[in-house]
Amino acid sequence: MSAVFKREFKTYFTSPIGYVVLALIFGLSGFYFFQYNLAGGMADLSYLFSSVLSFMLLLVFPILTMRLMSDDKRQKTDQALLTAPVGLTGIVLGKFAAAVLLFIIGISITLVFAFIIALQVNPDWMLVFGNFFGLLLLGDMVIAIGLFISCLTESQFIAALGTFLASFALLMIDSLGSLFSGSAFMQSVVEFLSVYKRYANFTTGIIQYDDIIFFLSMQALFLFLTVRVLDRKRWN
Amino acid sequence: MIEVQNLTKRYGSLCAVDDISFRVEEGEILGFLGPNGAGKSTTMNILTGYLSSTSGIVKINGHDILEEPNEAKANIGYLPEQPPLCLDMTVKEYLNFVYDLKKCKFNRTKHLAEICKLMRIEHVFNRLIKNLSKGYRQRVGFAQALIGNPPVLILDEPTVGLDPNQIIEMRTLIKNLGKHHTVILSSHILPEVEAVCDRIVIINGGKIVADDTASALSAHYSSDRRLLTRVAGEEKRVYDILSHVDGVASVTCFGEKENGVFEYALVPEEGSDFRRALFAALSQSGFALLGLKSMEMSLEDIFIALTREQLPQTTRKGGKQK
């Protein structure tokens, strides 16, 4: 697992992908930080955290995960991975961990913002960490989804497009809720799946076990599916 | 040691590998021959655990590839048809990655240096793989297979893309490796297989059609050891003399090959060697014997004979699918 992790993480920086991802996160969250906190004179980072959600989903995660699995298949390097004495789970977790580490490096910029605020007023540190934790949980889940989509195709572009559409669907779930206003059951399904609502809980400082468990279990589900898809390929 | 028992692989209705069994002992080099699409690469991919079989057992040094995949894979060095290279890494980074991937516990720098020396890639050690030529990429791919000193080597067309000098070098290398390793090597190049391999398995349409040493194969498939001879002189008289030589069962004339020189094929009687009698008969009658050669089948002839039989059938199958 550690060999796969090291290689994937290094590859982010031998290709433009790592730089593009970091630039996107730094640039856009910097913009919101300037707009809300510096120009707007607010000490609360929650607005920033709720604003970054949509561009994270639509831009960052597709780029972050697009080549994880698809490129190996195209270059046939999966033959080296799958014939090495490493389990499938190790391969998948190694790639997942590399993407998560890059994501953590990216969103750590928000902690820098918090320190800048701390120079003037004392920010609500629990709220900052709660927000950070929420974004991290959400990110891990979407990275797992992107990893899964990436292992379904040989083309990076299709993988990115797939993750983009999946992220788009996650954002749209709430608007679907209003369509089912007549059915209490469908509304509860939409409510359960609403990533936005669960994430919004974190940005308002509410940390609930069911939100944490939802994000973690979705992440585990997609990692498991990725391993199954890789395994199934061998049987066809 | 590699043991394959009743291995079958189906892709839907297509049977790529059909119930094949063979064994390769330690210190043996097995040549795997077959036309395109015969199932060579599929078999190799199953042996290395990249694909799984529909049924059958594969054991690498006693470890079942399905039940103890990690133990079995740790014993294999695999060079696939297209070397699995990470193009945006340098040779150094790539070999280090493979070293980590295989969880080797040697002296890293020494082990990698040895392999690079063996494959003659020391001088491209710090170059990006995507900038290397096909021959170098092939050698880096081979180096990757050798990392960790696996006792079993599975090489899918190892000399593709190399120049003639490198091919000869590579053959010598494989022969040397074969002394202490179990090697399976696939190839289209028949002289290569003949030069390198102790034993040859010919596969066609997913089935093993021959499994023996090269010399045993040619002895078996050219059952009558016919001789081709050229004699100067009038066709009718020479024919007459030839057909009366002791031990000659029949004579066929192939016509005039040089000015006044005719070619004849002589079929011997069971177990007889008529070469001395032939010389005596011709010298007595004053005809000059200009050539005498055995018509024993070469590996190439055997290969063509064995693999051509099923060709019409496969073409028909392909036609149906369209």
Interface residues (C-beta under 8 A of the other chain):
Chain A: S2 A3 V4 K6 R7 K10 T11 T14 S15 Q75 K76 T77 D78 Q79 A80 L81 L82 T83 A84 P85 V86 G87 R234 W235 N236
Chain B: Y11 N45 T48 G49 Y50 L51 S52 P69 N70 E71 K73 A74 I76 Y78 P80 Q82 P84 L85 C86 L87 D88 M89 E93 F97 V98 D100 L101 K102 K103 Q144
